[in-house]
Amino acid sequence: MGAIDLYRQASGRTSEALSMPPKWLNMYGDFIAKNASAVSQIESALRSLTYIIPGRFRESEIASESLHTSVQLLSLYHDSLLSRALAHSLSKQHPSPHNRYTRFWTQNSPTYKRLAVTLQMIQYTELLLEMTAKRR
């Protein structure tokens, strides 16, 4: 087997491996859309866990805040998946002026959408970052 054959074989496997994550993400998105209420209940249970953890073991405050931050970020991702799935059904309803305004800017301005998501991520991670900075 020559070097070119090895390269072609590795290239084929690489493209196959790189195509798997989008398939998995699509399957995950479909799962979230089909089981939105169950996922919401799981997220709520995990958020409730953040009230139980503090004081149970050493440095539990950071563990609790890490869990809370992770659940918030995961919830943000789930919201984006659900908003894509529900975009067609919501177009027939009459949204509030605020929702129309927000939808207009998120659909027509990629900068607005990126800034909004970035600000939410900063808001969710701010306390955790402050706590870890104070520890060091």
C-alpha positions in Angstrom: 0.0 0.0 0.0 1.4 3.3 -1.0 1.4 6.6 0.7 -1.3 7.9 -1.6 -3.6 5.0 -0.7 -3.0 5.6 3.0 -3.7 9.3 2.6 -7.0 8.5 0.7 -8.0 6.0 3.4 -7.2 8.4 6.2 -9.0 11.2 4.4 -12.1 9.1 4.0 -12.2 8.2 7.6 -11.6 11.8 8.7 -14.5 13.1 6.6 -16.7 10.3 8.0 -15.7 11.1 11.6 -16.3 14.9 11.0 -19.7 14.2 9.6 -20.9 12.4 12.8 -21.1 15.3 15.2 -23.6 17.2 13.1 -25.7 14.1 12.8 -25.6 13.6 16.6 -26.4 17.3 17.2 -29.4 16.9 14.8 -30.6 13.8 16.6 -30.1 15.6 20.0 -32.1 18.6 18.7 -34.9 16.3 17.6 -34.9 14.6 20.9 -35.2 17.9 22.8 -38.0 19.1 20.5 -40.0 15.9 21.0 -39.4 15.7 24.8 -39.4 19.4 25.8 -41.5 18.9 28.9 -39.4 16.0 30.3 -36.2 18.0 29.5 -37.6 21.0 31.3 -38.4 18.9 34.4 -34.8 17.5 34.4 -33.4 21.0 34.2 -35.7 22.1 37.0 -34.6 19.2 39.2 -30.9 20.0 38.5 -31.5 23.6 39.5 -33.2 22.5 42.7 -30.1 20.4 43.4 -28.1 23.7 43.7 -30.1 24.6 46.8 -29.2 21.3 48.5 -25.5 21.1 47.7 -24.1 24.1 49.7 -22.7 23.1 53.1 -22.6 19.4 52.3 -18.9 19.1 51.6 -15.8 21.2 51.2 -15.9 23.9 48.6 -19.5 23.0 47.8 -20.3 26.6 46.9 -18.2 26.4 43.8 -19.6 23.0 42.9 -23.2 24.3 43.4 -22.5 27.4 41.3 -20.8 25.3 38.6 -23.8 23.1 38.4 -26.1 26.1 38.3 -24.0 27.7 35.5 -23.9 24.5 33.5 -27.6 24.0 33.7 -28.3 27.6 32.7 -26.0 27.3 29.7 -27.5 24.0 28.7 -31.0 25.5 29.1 -29.9 28.4 26.8 -28.8 25.9 24.2 -32.1 23.9 24.6 -34.0 27.2 24.2 -32.3 27.9 20.9 -33.1 24.3 19.7 -36.8 24.7 20.7 -37.1 28.2 19.1 -35.9 26.7 15.8 -38.3 23.8 16.1 -41.3 26.1 17.0 -40.5 28.9 14.5 -43.1 27.7 12.0 -45.9 27.2 14.4 -45.4 30.5 16.1 -45.6 32.5 12.9 -49.4 31.9 12.8 -49.9 33.3 16.3 -50.0 37.0 17.2 -46.9 37.7 19.2 -46.5 40.6 21.6 -44.8 43.8 20.4 -41.7 42.9 22.4 -41.5 39.4 20.9 -42.0 40.8 17.4 -39.2 43.3 18.1 -36.8 40.7 19.4 -37.6 38.2 16.6 -37.1 40.9 14.0 -33.7 41.8 15.3 -32.5 38.2 15.9 -33.6 37.2 12.4 -32.2 40.2 10.6 -29.1 41.1 12.5 -26.5 38.4 13.2 -24.6 40.9 15.3 -27.6 41.5 17.5 -28.1 37.7 17.9 -24.4 37.1 18.8 -24.4 40.0 21.3 -27.6 38.8 22.9 -26.3 35.3 23.4 -22.9 36.5 24.5 -24.5 38.8 27.2 -26.7 35.9 28.4 -23.6 33.7 28.7 -21.7 36.4 30.6 -24.7 36.8 32.9 -24.9 33.1 33.6 -21.1 32.6 34.2 -20.4 35.9 36.0 -20.8 34.7 39.6 -18.9 31.5 39.0 -16.0 33.4 37.5 -16.0 35.8 40.4 -16.0 32.9 42.9 -13.1 31.1 41.2 -11.1 34.4 40.9 -11.6 35.1 44.6 -10.4 31.6 45.5 -7.1 32.1 43.7 
